[in-house]
Amino acid sequence: MMKLNKSAFWFTSCIVGFAVSAALIWAAEPQSIGDETSPGKIAMFRENYIKNFERIGLNTTPGDARFLRIMIESAGCRRGVEVGTATGYGAMEMGVAFERTGGELITIDIDPQMVKTAREHLHNMGLDKTVTVVEGDALKVLPSLEGKFDFMFIDALKKDYFNYFKALAPSLKPGAVIIADNVVKFADEMRDFLDFMESDPHYDIQIIRCSDEKGDGMAVIYKLQ
């Protein structure tokens, strides 16, 4: 009986010790990038931050967000706009790409709490110098933006996709990449936008699916001239 008690005590001690160690390790994990300057450590921190990010329904899926990062970097985009920030999941992925190209991203959301949360996440990721979060109605903000842009990502009110596009269209460079989310499930709500892109000779469009999480797809559009 004494032998059994000692074994039980040893097992319990191990479990408690493991739990305490795990808690201490978690507490020691940096919650923001802080003053870290090592490229390897920065990259590792960011990948872990993105991996452990608590997404909400309004966020881009992991597969789609990573596709956005790859598109921006491979196309060498330097100035981008995102319509619909939510809590900043997609903006973080795109921000990494724009940092690598030496560019910048402006992301817009009308919800003050979403803006606050997104800014906190981008600060934690060390991307607040690359990504600017603007609070406001995108249909009013977009026409006020100065300069030219070579990237646009639309993921906000579906019925206004065409209006978002037209608000920035005069500032889009030839060769600009435009990506619109949720174009399969919500095709009817953005029919004017999709019909324009499919019929206008100045734009090439292809609908793709990078993630099955939401059973939806994205339109990838290239401005020819």
PyMOL commands that place a pseudoatom at each C-alpha (Angstrom):
pseudoatom trace, name=CA, resn=MET, resi=1, chain=A, elem=C, hetatm=0, pos=[0.000, 0.000, 0.000]
pseudoatom trace, name=CA, resn=MET, resi=2, chain=A, elem=C, hetatm=0, pos=[2.845, 2.377, 0.879]
pseudoatom trace, name=CA, resn=LYS, resi=3, chain=A, elem=C, hetatm=0, pos=[4.468, 1.652, -2.471]
pseudoatom trace, name=CA, resn=LEU, resi=4, chain=A, elem=C, hetatm=0, pos=[1.270, 2.558, -4.321]
pseudoatom trace, name=CA, resn=ASN, resi=5, chain=A, elem=C, hetatm=0, pos=[0.949, 5.828, -2.416]
pseudoatom trace, name=CA, resn=LYS, resi=6, chain=A, elem=C, hetatm=0, pos=[4.524, 6.828, -3.279]
pseudoatom trace, name=CA, resn=SER, resi=7, chain=A, elem=C, hetatm=0, pos=[3.911, 6.072, -6.950]
pseudoatom trace, name=CA, resn=ALA, resi=8, chain=A, elem=C, hetatm=0, pos=[0.699, 8.044, -6.933]
pseudoatom trace, name=CA, resn=PHE, resi=9, chain=A, elem=C, hetatm=0, pos=[2.445, 10.939, -5.201]
pseudoatom trace, name=CA, resn=TRP, resi=10, chain=A, elem=C, hetatm=0, pos=[5.301, 10.868, -7.729]
pseudoatom trace, name=CA, resn=PHE, resi=11, chain=A, elem=C, hetatm=0, pos=[2.875, 10.836, -10.670]
pseudoatom trace, name=CA, resn=THR, resi=12, chain=A, elem=C, hetatm=0, pos=[0.834, 13.710, -9.235]
pseudoatom trace, name=CA, resn=SER, resi=13, chain=A, elem=C, hetatm=0, pos=[3.993, 15.720, -8.574]
pseudoatom trace, name=CA, resn=CYS, resi=14, chain=A, elem=C, hetatm=0, pos=[5.109, 15.265, -12.165]
pseudoatom trace, name=CA, resn=ILE, resi=15, chain=A, elem=C, hetatm=0, pos=[1.754, 16.429, -13.501]
pseudoatom trace, name=CA, resn=VAL, resi=16, chain=A, elem=C, hetatm=0, pos=[1.715, 19.495, -11.249]
pseudoatom trace, name=CA, resn=GLY, resi=17, chain=A, elem=C, hetatm=0, pos=[5.326, 20.276, -12.132]
pseudoatom trace, name=CA, resn=PHE, resi=18, chain=A, elem=C, hetatm=0, pos=[4.590, 20.026, -15.836]
pseudoatom trace, name=CA, resn=ALA, resi=19, chain=A, elem=C, hetatm=0, pos=[1.572, 22.317, -15.527]
pseudoatom trace, name=CA, resn=VAL, resi=20, chain=A, elem=C, hetatm=0, pos=[3.551, 24.916, -13.589]
pseudoatom trace, name=CA, resn=SER, resi=21, chain=A, elem=C, hetatm=0, pos=[6.422, 24.772, -16.084]
pseudoatom trace, name=CA, resn=ALA, resi=22, chain=A, elem=C, hetatm=0, pos=[4.019, 25.193, -19.005]
pseudoatom trace, name=CA, resn=ALA, resi=23, chain=A, elem=C, hetatm=0, pos=[2.397, 28.155, -17.313]
pseudoatom trace, name=CA, resn=LEU, resi=24, chain=A, elem=C, hetatm=0, pos=[5.775, 29.786, -16.698]
pseudoatom trace, name=CA, resn=ILE, resi=25, chain=A, elem=C, hetatm=0, pos=[6.839, 29.202, -20.290]
pseudoatom trace, name=CA, resn=TRP, resi=26, chain=A, elem=C, hetatm=0, pos=[3.593, 30.717, -21.589]
pseudoatom trace, name=CA, resn=ALA, resi=27, chain=A, elem=C, hetatm=0, pos=[3.967, 33.707, -19.291]
pseudoatom trace, name=CA, resn=ALA, resi=28, chain=A, elem=C, hetatm=0, pos=[7.518, 34.194, -20.560]
pseudoatom trace, name=CA, resn=GLU, resi=29, chain=A, elem=C, hetatm=0, pos=[6.414, 34.157, -24.207]
pseudoatom trace, name=CA, resn=PRO, resi=30, chain=A, elem=C, hetatm=0, pos=[6.644, 37.697, -25.644]
pseudoatom trace, name=CA, resn=GLN, resi=31, chain=A, elem=C, hetatm=0, pos=[3.229, 39.117, -26.422]
pseudoatom trace, name=CA, resn=SER, resi=32, chain=A, elem=C, hetatm=0, pos=[4.662, 41.648, -28.864]
pseudoatom trace, name=CA, resn=ILE, resi=33, chain=A, elem=C, hetatm=0, pos=[7.755, 41.896, -30.997]
pseudoatom trace, name=CA, resn=GLY, resi=34, chain=A, elem=C, hetatm=0, pos=[9.138, 44.591, -28.712]
pseudoatom trace, name=CA, resn=ASP, resi=35, chain=A, elem=C, hetatm=0, pos=[12.701, 45.696, -29.484]
pseudoatom trace, name=CA, resn=GLU, resi=36, chain=A, elem=C, hetatm=0, pos=[13.681, 42.435, -31.169]
pseudoatom trace, name=CA, resn=THR, resi=37, chain=A, elem=C, hetatm=0, pos=[15.917, 43.079, -34.194]
pseudoatom trace, name=CA, resn=SER, resi=38, chain=A, elem=C, hetatm=0, pos=[17.062, 39.593, -35.193]
pseudoatom trace, name=CA, resn=PRO, resi=39, chain=A, elem=C, hetatm=0, pos=[15.399, 38.778, -38.559]
pseudoatom trace, name=CA, resn=GLY, resi=40, chain=A, elem=C, hetatm=0, pos=[15.119, 35.096, -37.662]
pseudoatom trace, name=CA, resn=LYS, resi=41, chain=A, elem=C, hetatm=0, pos=[13.482, 35.762, -34.306]
pseudoatom trace, name=CA, resn=ILE, resi=42, chain=A, elem=C, hetatm=0, pos=[11.159, 38.358, -35.808]
pseudoatom trace, name=CA, resn=ALA, resi=43, chain=A, elem=C, hetatm=0, pos=[10.029, 35.913, -38.508]
pseudoatom trace, name=CA, resn=MET, resi=44, chain=A, elem=C, hetatm=0, pos=[9.504, 33.140, -35.950]
pseudoatom trace, name=CA, resn=PHE, resi=45, chain=A, elem=C, hetatm=0, pos=[7.543, 35.420, -33.624]
pseudoatom trace, name=CA, resn=ARG, resi=46, chain=A, elem=C, hetatm=0, pos=[5.309, 36.595, -36.451]
pseudoatom trace, name=CA, resn=GLU, resi=47, chain=A, elem=C, hetatm=0, pos=[4.580, 33.118, -37.751]
pseudoatom trace, name=CA, resn=ASN, resi=48, chain=A, elem=C, hetatm=0, pos=[3.638, 31.959, -34.239]
pseudoatom trace, name=CA, resn=TYR, resi=49, chain=A, elem=C, hetatm=0, pos=[1.509, 35.064, -33.703]
pseudoatom trace, name=CA, resn=ILE, resi=50, chain=A, elem=C, hetatm=0, pos=[-0.394, 34.443, -36.925]
pseudoatom trace, name=CA, resn=LYS, resi=51, chain=A, elem=C, hetatm=0, pos=[-0.722, 30.723, -36.198]
pseudoatom trace, name=CA, resn=ASN, resi=52, chain=A, elem=C, hetatm=0, pos=[-2.182, 31.337, -32.733]
pseudoatom trace, name=CA, resn=PHE, resi=53, chain=A, elem=C, hetatm=0, pos=[-4.348, 34.291, -33.755]
pseudoatom trace, name=CA, resn=GLU, resi=54, chain=A, elem=C, hetatm=0, pos=[-7.943, 33.994, -32.530]
pseudoatom trace, name=CA, resn=ARG, resi=55, chain=A, elem=C, hetatm=0, pos=[-9.847, 34.682, -35.716]
pseudoatom trace, name=CA, resn=ILE, resi=56, chain=A, elem=C, hetatm=0, pos=[-13.466, 35.795, -35.922]
pseudoatom trace, name=CA, resn=GLY, resi=57, chain=A, elem=C, hetatm=0, pos=[-15.990, 35.155, -38.682]
pseudoatom trace, name=CA, resn=LEU, resi=58, chain=A, elem=C, hetatm=0, pos=[-15.137, 38.414, -40.444]
pseudoatom trace, name=CA, resn=ASN, resi=59, chain=A, elem=C, hetatm=0, pos=[-11.463, 37.520, -40.817]
pseudoatom trace, name=CA, resn=THR, resi=60, chain=A, elem=C, hetatm=0, pos=[-9.915, 36.173, -43.984]
pseudoatom trace, name=CA, resn=THR, resi=61, chain=A, elem=C, hetatm=0, pos=[-9.172, 32.437, -43.868]
pseudoatom trace, name=CA, resn=PRO, resi=62, chain=A, elem=C, hetatm=0, pos=[-5.536, 31.344, -43.348]
pseudoatom trace, name=CA, resn=GLY, resi=63, chain=A, elem=C, hetatm=0, pos=[-5.229, 30.003, -46.891]
pseudoatom trace, name=CA, resn=ASP, resi=64, chain=A, elem=C, hetatm=0, pos=[-6.613, 33.173, -48.452]
pseudoatom trace, name=CA, resn=ALA, resi=65, chain=A, elem=C, hetatm=0, pos=[-4.517, 35.447, -46.233]
pseudoatom trace, name=CA, resn=ARG, resi=66, chain=A, elem=C, hetatm=0, pos=[-1.321, 33.620, -47.141]
pseudoatom trace, name=CA, resn=PHE, resi=67, chain=A, elem=C, hetatm=0, pos=[-2.281, 33.822, -50.826]
pseudoatom trace, name=CA, resn=LEU, resi=68, chain=A, elem=C, hetatm=0, pos=[-2.621, 37.598, -50.462]
pseudoatom trace, name=CA, resn=ARG, resi=69, chain=A, elem=C, hetatm=0, pos=[0.865, 37.766, -48.962]
pseudoatom trace, name=CA, resn=ILE, resi=70, chain=A, elem=C, hetatm=0, pos=[2.338, 35.748, -51.825]
pseudoatom trace, name=CA, resn=MET, resi=71, chain=A, elem=C, hetatm=0, pos=[0.519, 37.784, -54.488]
pseudoatom trace, name=CA, resn=ILE, resi=72, chain=A, elem=C, hetatm=0, pos=[1.734, 41.110, -53.107]
pseudoatom trace, name=CA, resn=GLU, resi=73, chain=A, elem=C, hetatm=0, pos=[5.313, 39.982, -52.796]
pseudoatom trace, name=CA, resn=SER, resi=74, chain=A, elem=C, hetatm=0, pos=[5.522, 38.136, -56.108]
pseudoatom trace, name=CA, resn=ALA, resi=75, chain=A, elem=C, hetatm=0, pos=[3.971, 41.094, -57.977]
pseudoatom trace, name=CA, resn=GLY, resi=76, chain=A, elem=C, hetatm=0, pos=[6.278, 43.535, -56.171]
pseudoatom trace, name=CA, resn=CYS, resi=77, chain=A, elem=C, hetatm=0, pos=[3.362, 45.702, -55.048]
pseudoatom trace, name=CA, resn=ARG, resi=78, chain=A, elem=C, hetatm=0, pos=[4.369, 48.859, -53.177]
pseudoatom trace, name=CA, resn=ARG, resi=79, chain=A, elem=C, hetatm=0, pos=[1.138, 50.650, -52.222]
pseudoatom trace, name=CA, resn=GLY, resi=80, chain=A, elem=C, hetatm=0, pos=[-2.011, 48.784, -51.279]
pseudoatom trace, name=CA, resn=VAL, resi=81, chain=A, elem=C, hetatm=0, pos=[-5.459, 49.355, -49.863]
pseudoatom trace, name=CA, resn=GLU, resi=82, chain=A, elem=C, hetatm=0, pos=[-7.614, 46.918, -47.927]
pseudoatom trace, name=CA, resn=VAL, resi=83, chain=A, elem=C, hetatm=0, pos=[-11.334, 47.604, -47.557]
pseudoatom trace, name=CA, resn=GLY, resi=84, chain=A, elem=C, hetatm=0, pos=[-12.579, 45.796, -44.441]
pseudoatom trace, name=CA, resn=THR, resi=85, chain=A, elem=C, hetatm=0, pos=[-9.915, 45.377, -41.745]
pseudoatom trace, name=CA, resn=ALA, resi=86, chain=A, elem=C, hetatm=0, pos=[-11.912, 43.444, -39.104]
pseudoatom trace, name=CA, resn=THR, resi=87, chain=A, elem=C, hetatm=0, pos=[-9.407, 42.510, -36.370]
pseudoatom trace, name=CA, resn=GLY, resi=88, chain=A, elem=C, hetatm=0, pos=[-6.415, 42.686, -38.685]
pseudoatom trace, name=CA, resn=TYR, resi=89, chain=A, elem=C, hetatm=0, pos=[-5.654, 39.055, -39.523]
pseudoatom trace, name=CA, resn=GLY, resi=90, chain=A, elem=C, hetatm=0, pos=[-5.378, 39.637, -43.263]
pseudoatom trace, name=CA, resn=ALA, resi=91, chain=A, elem=C, hetatm=0, pos=[-3.624, 42.966, -42.738]
pseudoatom trace, name=CA, resn=MET, resi=92, chain=A, elem=C, hetatm=0, pos=[-0.878, 41.211, -40.773]
pseudoatom trace, name=CA, resn=GLU, resi=93, chain=A, elem=C, hetatm=0, pos=[-0.181, 38.761, -43.596]
pseudoatom trace, name=CA, resn=MET, resi=94, chain=A, elem=C, hetatm=0, pos=[-0.274, 41.524, -46.205]
pseudoatom trace, name=CA, resn=GLY, resi=95, chain=A, elem=C, hetatm=0, pos=[1.802, 43.759, -43.961]
pseudoatom trace, name=CA, resn=VAL, resi=96, chain=A, elem=C, hetatm=0, pos=[4.619, 41.203, -43.935]
pseudoatom trace, name=CA, resn=ALA, resi=97, chain=A, elem=C, hetatm=0, pos=[4.615, 41.245, -47.747]
pseudoatom trace, name=CA, resn=PHE, resi=98, chain=A, elem=C, hetatm=0, pos=[4.584, 45.033, -48.020]
pseudoatom trace, name=CA, resn=GLU, resi=99, chain=A, elem=C, hetatm=0, pos=[7.407, 45.283, -45.510]
pseudoatom trace, name=CA, resn=ARG, resi=100, chain=A, elem=C, hetatm=0, pos=[9.454, 42.948, -47.714]
pseudoatom trace, name=CA, resn=THR, resi=101, chain=A, elem=C, hetatm=0, pos=[8.734, 44.996, -50.866]
pseudoatom trace, name=CA, resn=GLY, resi=102, chain=A, elem=C, hetatm=0, pos=[9.463, 48.251, -49.052]
pseudoatom trace, name=CA, resn=GLY, resi=103, chain=A, elem=C, hetatm=0, pos=[5.865, 49.310, -49.493]
pseudoatom trace, name=CA, resn=GLU, resi=104, chain=A, elem=C, hetatm=0, pos=[2.868, 50.230, -47.388]
pseudoatom trace, name=CA, resn=LEU, resi=105, chain=A, elem=C, hetatm=0, pos=[-0.727, 49.150, -46.798]
pseudoatom trace, name=CA, resn=ILE, resi=106, chain=A, elem=C, hetatm=0, pos=[-3.684, 51.328, -45.855]
pseudoatom trace, name=CA, resn=THR, resi=107, chain=A, elem=C, hetatm=0, pos=[-6.544, 49.332, -44.367]
pseudoatom trace, name=CA, resn=ILE, resi=108, chain=A, elem=C, hetatm=0, pos=[-9.971, 50.813, -43.708]
pseudoatom trace, name=CA, resn=ASP, resi=109, chain=A, elem=C, hetatm=0, pos=[-12.769, 49.832, -41.330]
pseudoatom trace, name=CA, resn=ILE, resi=110, chain=A, elem=C, hetatm=0, pos=[-15.817, 51.694, -40.082]
pseudoatom trace, name=CA, resn=ASP, resi=111, chain=A, elem=C, hetatm=0, pos=[-16.028, 49.912, -36.706]
pseudoatom trace, name=CA, resn=PRO, resi=112, chain=A, elem=C, hetatm=0, pos=[-14.022, 51.720, -33.960]
pseudoatom trace, name=CA, resn=GLN, resi=113, chain=A, elem=C, hetatm=0, pos=[-13.511, 48.553, -31.914]
pseudoatom trace, name=CA, resn=MET, resi=114, chain=A, elem=C, hetatm=0, pos=[-12.256, 46.635, -34.940]
pseudoatom trace, name=CA, resn=VAL, resi=115, chain=A, elem=C, hetatm=0, pos=[-9.850, 49.472, -35.696]
pseudoatom trace, name=CA, resn=LYS, resi=116, chain=A, elem=C, hetatm=0, pos=[-8.565, 49.520, -32.119]
pseudoatom trace, name=CA, resn=THR, resi=117, chain=A, elem=C, hetatm=0, pos=[-8.035, 45.752, -32.049]
pseudoatom trace, name=CA, resn=ALA, resi=118, chain=A, elem=C, hetatm=0, pos=[-6.347, 45.675, -35.454]
pseudoatom trace, name=CA, resn=ARG, resi=119, chain=A, elem=C, hetatm=0, pos=[-3.950, 48.440, -34.456]
pseudoatom trace, name=CA, resn=GLU, resi=120, chain=A, elem=C, hetatm=0, pos=[-2.990, 46.519, -31.321]
pseudoatom trace, name=CA, resn=HIS, resi=121, chain=A, elem=C, hetatm=0, pos=[-2.254, 43.346, -33.300]
pseudoatom trace, name=CA, resn=LEU, resi=122, chain=A, elem=C, hetatm=0, pos=[-0.243, 45.205, -35.918]
pseudoatom trace, name=CA, resn=HIS, resi=123, chain=A, elem=C, hetatm=0, pos=[1.749, 46.915, -33.177]
pseudoatom trace, name=CA, resn=ASN, resi=124, chain=A, elem=C, hetatm=0, pos=[2.430, 43.563, -31.524]
pseudoatom trace, name=CA, resn=MET, resi=125, chain=A, elem=C, hetatm=0, pos=[3.662, 42.265, -34.875]
pseudoatom trace, name=CA, resn=GLY, resi=126, chain=A, elem=C, hetatm=0, pos=[5.938, 45.274, -35.377]
pseudoatom trace, name=CA, resn=LEU, resi=127, chain=A, elem=C, hetatm=0, pos=[4.038, 46.234, -38.534]
pseudoatom trace, name=CA, resn=ASP, resi=128, chain=A, elem=C, hetatm=0, pos=[2.507, 49.537, -37.457]
pseudoatom trace, name=CA, resn=LYS, resi=129, chain=A, elem=C, hetatm=0, pos=[5.045, 51.468, -39.564]
pseudoatom trace, name=CA, resn=THR, resi=130, chain=A, elem=C, hetatm=0, pos=[4.077, 49.486, -42.664]
pseudoatom trace, name=CA, resn=VAL, resi=131, chain=A, elem=C, hetatm=0, pos=[0.309, 49.218, -42.155]
pseudoatom trace, name=CA, resn=THR, resi=132, chain=A, elem=C, hetatm=0, pos=[-1.913, 52.210, -41.388]
pseudoatom trace, name=CA, resn=VAL, resi=133, chain=A, elem=C, hetatm=0, pos=[-5.408, 51.481, -40.052]
pseudoatom trace, name=CA, resn=VAL, resi=134, chain=A, elem=C, hetatm=0, pos=[-7.925, 54.177, -40.979]
pseudoatom trace, name=CA, resn=GLU, resi=135, chain=A, elem=C, hetatm=0, pos=[-11.263, 54.436, -39.196]
pseudoatom trace, name=CA, resn=GLY, resi=136, chain=A, elem=C, hetatm=0, pos=[-14.121, 55.560, -41.406]
pseudoatom trace, name=CA, resn=ASP, resi=137, chain=A, elem=C, hetatm=0, pos=[-16.551, 54.830, -44.217]
pseudoatom trace, name=CA, resn=ALA, resi=138, chain=A, elem=C, hetatm=0, pos=[-14.462, 53.415, -47.053]
pseudoatom trace, name=CA, resn=LEU, resi=139, chain=A, elem=C, hetatm=0, pos=[-16.645, 55.117, -49.668]
pseudoatom trace, name=CA, resn=LYS, resi=140, chain=A, elem=C, hetatm=0, pos=[-15.571, 58.456, -48.176]
pseudoatom trace, name=CA, resn=VAL, resi=141, chain=A, elem=C, hetatm=0, pos=[-11.988, 57.509, -47.321]
pseudoatom trace, name=CA, resn=LEU, resi=142, chain=A, elem=C, hetatm=0, pos=[-10.995, 55.949, -50.664]
pseudoatom trace, name=CA, resn=PRO, resi=143, chain=A, elem=C, hetatm=0, pos=[-11.508, 59.066, -52.848]
pseudoatom trace, name=CA, resn=SER, resi=144, chain=A, elem=C, hetatm=0, pos=[-9.464, 61.118, -50.362]
pseudoatom trace, name=CA, resn=LEU, resi=145, chain=A, elem=C, hetatm=0, pos=[-6.354, 58.932, -50.576]
pseudoatom trace, name=CA, resn=GLU, resi=146, chain=A, elem=C, hetatm=0, pos=[-3.436, 60.586, -52.332]
pseudoatom trace, name=CA, resn=GLY, resi=147, chain=A, elem=C, hetatm=0, pos=[-1.054, 59.034, -54.813]
pseudoatom trace, name=CA, resn=LYS, resi=148, chain=A, elem=C, hetatm=0, pos=[-1.217, 55.889, -56.913]
pseudoatom trace, name=CA, resn=PHE, resi=149, chain=A, elem=C, hetatm=0, pos=[-1.833, 52.290, -55.817]
pseudoatom trace, name=CA, resn=ASP, resi=150, chain=A, elem=C, hetatm=0, pos=[-0.913, 48.929, -57.301]
pseudoatom trace, name=CA, resn=PHE, resi=151, chain=A, elem=C, hetatm=0, pos=[-2.913, 46.640, -55.004]
pseudoatom trace, name=CA, resn=MET, resi=152, chain=A, elem=C, hetatm=0, pos=[-6.473, 46.546, -53.668]
pseudoatom trace, name=CA, resn=PHE, resi=153, chain=A, elem=C, hetatm=0, pos=[-8.194, 43.936, -51.520]
pseudoatom trace, name=CA, resn=ILE, resi=154, chain=A, elem=C, hetatm=0, pos=[-11.964, 44.193, -51.038]
pseudoatom trace, name=CA, resn=ASP, resi=155, chain=A, elem=C, hetatm=0, pos=[-13.653, 42.325, -48.198]
pseudoatom trace, name=CA, resn=ALA, resi=156, chain=A, elem=C, hetatm=0, pos=[-16.433, 44.488, -46.790]
pseudoatom trace, name=CA, resn=LEU, resi=157, chain=A, elem=C, hetatm=0, pos=[-20.112, 45.162, -47.560]
pseudoatom trace, name=CA, resn=LYS, resi=158, chain=A, elem=C, hetatm=0, pos=[-20.820, 42.912, -50.545]
pseudoatom trace, name=CA, resn=LYS, resi=159, chain=A, elem=C, hetatm=0, pos=[-23.348, 45.142, -52.301]
pseudoatom trace, name=CA, resn=ASP, resi=160, chain=A, elem=C, hetatm=0, pos=[-20.816, 47.981, -52.359]
pseudoatom trace, name=CA, resn=TYR, resi=161, chain=A, elem=C, hetatm=0, pos=[-17.909, 46.136, -54.018]
pseudoatom trace, name=CA, resn=PHE, resi=162, chain=A, elem=C, hetatm=0, pos=[-18.374, 48.014, -57.281]
pseudoatom trace, name=CA, resn=ASN, resi=163, chain=A, elem=C, hetatm=0, pos=[-18.612, 51.328, -55.411]
pseudoatom trace, name=CA, resn=TYR, resi=164, chain=A, elem=C, hetatm=0, pos=[-15.399, 50.595, -53.486]
pseudoatom trace, name=CA, resn=PHE, resi=165, chain=A, elem=C, hetatm=0, pos=[-13.628, 49.780, -56.720]
pseudoatom trace, name=CA, resn=LYS, resi=166, chain=A, elem=C, hetatm=0, pos=[-14.883, 52.897, -58.538]
pseudoatom trace, name=CA, resn=ALA, resi=167, chain=A, elem=C, hetatm=0, pos=[-13.845, 55.084, -55.601]
pseudoatom trace, name=CA, resn=LEU, resi=168, chain=A, elem=C, hetatm=0, pos=[-10.200, 53.991, -55.989]
pseudoatom trace, name=CA, resn=ALA, resi=169, chain=A, elem=C, hetatm=0, pos=[-10.133, 53.181, -59.718]
pseudoatom trace, name=CA, resn=PRO, resi=170, chain=A, elem=C, hetatm=0, pos=[-8.681, 56.565, -60.823]
pseudoatom trace, name=CA, resn=SER, resi=171, chain=A, elem=C, hetatm=0, pos=[-5.702, 55.923, -58.504]
pseudoatom trace, name=CA, resn=LEU, resi=172, chain=A, elem=C, hetatm=0, pos=[-4.980, 52.353, -59.653]
pseudoatom trace, name=CA, resn=LYS, resi=173, chain=A, elem=C, hetatm=0, pos=[-1.846, 51.988, -61.756]
pseudoatom trace, name=CA, resn=PRO, resi=174, chain=A, elem=C, hetatm=0, pos=[-1.677, 49.859, -64.912]
pseudoatom trace, name=CA, resn=GLY, resi=175, chain=A, elem=C, hetatm=0, pos=[-0.546, 46.439, -63.708]
pseudoatom trace, name=CA, resn=ALA, resi=176, chain=A, elem=C, hetatm=0, pos=[-2.435, 46.815, -60.431]
pseudoatom trace, name=CA, resn=VAL, resi=177, chain=A, elem=C, hetatm=0, pos=[-3.738, 43.667, -58.748]
pseudoatom trace, name=CA, resn=ILE, resi=178, chain=A, elem=C, hetatm=0, pos=[-7.285, 43.753, -57.355]
pseudoatom trace, name=CA, resn=ILE, resi=179, chain=A, elem=C, hetatm=0, pos=[-8.552, 40.890, -55.210]
pseudoatom trace, name=CA, resn=ALA, resi=180, chain=A, elem=C, hetatm=0, pos=[-12.154, 40.575, -54.050]
pseudoatom trace, name=CA, resn=ASP, resi=181, chain=A, elem=C, hetatm=0, pos=[-13.251, 38.060, -51.422]
pseudoatom trace, name=CA, resn=ASN, resi=182, chain=A, elem=C, hetatm=0, pos=[-16.485, 36.032, -51.102]
pseudoatom trace, name=CA, resn=VAL, resi=183, chain=A, elem=C, hetatm=0, pos=[-17.315, 36.201, -54.793]
pseudoatom trace, name=CA, resn=VAL, resi=184, chain=A, elem=C, hetatm=0, pos=[-18.913, 32.738, -54.953]
pseudoatom trace, name=CA, resn=LYS, resi=185, chain=A, elem=C, hetatm=0, pos=[-21.430, 32.769, -52.127]
pseudoatom trace, name=CA, resn=PHE, resi=186, chain=A, elem=C, hetatm=0, pos=[-22.258, 36.455, -52.555]
pseudoatom trace, name=CA, resn=ALA, resi=187, chain=A, elem=C, hetatm=0, pos=[-22.048, 36.698, -56.342]
pseudoatom trace, name=CA, resn=ASP, resi=188, chain=A, elem=C, hetatm=0, pos=[-25.602, 38.003, -56.676]
pseudoatom trace, name=CA, resn=GLU, resi=189, chain=A, elem=C, hetatm=0, pos=[-24.948, 40.850, -54.250]
pseudoatom trace, name=CA, resn=MET, resi=190, chain=A, elem=C, hetatm=0, pos=[-21.929, 42.051, -56.263]
pseudoatom trace, name=CA, resn=ARG, resi=191, chain=A, elem=C, hetatm=0, pos=[-23.183, 41.175, -59.731]
pseudoatom trace, name=CA, resn=ASP, resi=192, chain=A, elem=C, hetatm=0, pos=[-22.505, 44.685, -61.079]
pseudoatom trace, name=CA, resn=PHE, resi=193, chain=A, elem=C, hetatm=0, pos=[-18.872, 44.457, -59.966]
pseudoatom trace, name=CA, resn=LEU, resi=194, chain=A, elem=C, hetatm=0, pos=[-18.314, 40.983, -61.412]
pseudoatom trace, name=CA, resn=ASP, resi=195, chain=A, elem=C, hetatm=0, pos=[-20.106, 41.773, -64.684]
pseudoatom trace, name=CA, resn=PHE, resi=196, chain=A, elem=C, hetatm=0, pos=[-17.958, 44.872, -65.163]
pseudoatom trace, name=CA, resn=MET, resi=197, chain=A, elem=C, hetatm=0, pos=[-14.715, 43.005, -64.555]
pseudoatom trace, name=CA, resn=GLU, resi=198, chain=A, elem=C, hetatm=0, pos=[-15.713, 40.169, -66.882]
pseudoatom trace, name=CA, resn=SER, resi=199, chain=A, elem=C, hetatm=0, pos=[-16.705, 42.514, -69.740]
pseudoatom trace, name=CA, resn=ASP, resi=200, chain=A, elem=C, hetatm=0, pos=[-14.238, 45.409, -69.547]
pseudoatom trace, name=CA, resn=PRO, resi=201, chain=A, elem=C, hetatm=0, pos=[-11.227, 44.808, -71.846]
pseudoatom trace, name=CA, resn=HIS, resi=202, chain=A, elem=C, hetatm=0, pos=[-8.908, 46.672, -69.469]
pseudoatom trace, name=CA, resn=TYR, resi=203, chain=A, elem=C, hetatm=0, pos=[-9.180, 43.959, -66.810]
pseudoatom trace, name=CA, resn=ASP, resi=204, chain=A, elem=C, hetatm=0, pos=[-8.466, 40.229, -66.654]
pseudoatom trace, name=CA, resn=ILE, resi=205, chain=A, elem=C, hetatm=0, pos=[-10.338, 38.266, -63.976]
pseudoatom trace, name=CA, resn=GLN, resi=206, chain=A, elem=C, hetatm=0, pos=[-10.132, 34.736, -62.625]
pseudoatom trace, name=CA, resn=ILE, resi=207, chain=A, elem=C, hetatm=0, pos=[-12.051, 33.275, -59.682]
pseudoatom trace, name=CA, resn=ILE, resi=208, chain=A, elem=C, hetatm=0, pos=[-9.997, 30.956, -57.489]
pseudoatom trace, name=CA, resn=ARG, resi=209, chain=A, elem=C, hetatm=0, pos=[-10.368, 29.043, -54.236]
pseudoatom trace, name=CA, resn=CYS, resi=210, chain=A, elem=C, hetatm=0, pos=[-7.373, 28.911, -51.882]
pseudoatom trace, name=CA, resn=SER, resi=211, chain=A, elem=C, hetatm=0, pos=[-9.289, 27.654, -48.856]
pseudoatom trace, name=CA, resn=ASP, resi=212, chain=A, elem=C, hetatm=0, pos=[-12.265, 25.364, -48.322]
pseudoatom trace, name=CA, resn=GLU, resi=213, chain=A, elem=C, hetatm=0, pos=[-12.924, 26.725, -44.836]
pseudoatom trace, name=CA, resn=LYS, resi=214, chain=A, elem=C, hetatm=0, pos=[-15.839, 28.945, -45.915]
pseudoatom trace, name=CA, resn=GLY, resi=215, chain=A, elem=C, hetatm=0, pos=[-16.675, 27.200, -49.168]
pseudoatom trace, name=CA, resn=ASP, resi=216, chain=A, elem=C, hetatm=0, pos=[-16.151, 30.464, -51.011]
pseudoatom trace, name=CA, resn=GLY, resi=217, chain=A, elem=C, hetatm=0, pos=[-13.692, 31.995, -53.463]
pseudoatom trace, name=CA, resn=MET, resi=218, chain=A, elem=C, hetatm=0, pos=[-11.827, 35.127, -54.477]
pseudoatom trace, name=CA, resn=ALA, resi=219, chain=A, elem=C, hetatm=0, pos=[-11.655, 37.079, -57.723]
pseudoatom trace, name=CA, resn=VAL, resi=220, chain=A, elem=C, hetatm=0, pos=[-8.114, 37.878, -58.813]
pseudoatom trace, name=CA, resn=ILE, resi=221, chain=A, elem=C, hetatm=0, pos=[-8.108, 40.822, -61.220]
pseudoatom trace, name=CA, resn=TYR, resi=222, chain=A, elem=C, hetatm=0, pos=[-5.285, 42.378, -63.224]
pseudoatom trace, name=CA, resn=LYS, resi=223, chain=A, elem=C, hetatm=0, pos=[-5.480, 45.889, -64.609]
pseudoatom trace, name=CA, resn=LEU, resi=224, chain=A, elem=C, hetatm=0, pos=[-3.985, 45.819, -68.109]
pseudoatom trace, name=CA, resn=GLN, resi=225, chain=A, elem=C, hetatm=0, pos=[-3.812, 49.572, -68.714]
for i in range(1, 225): cmd.bond("trace and resi %d" % i, "trace and resi %d" % (i + 1))
show_as sticks, trace
zoom trace
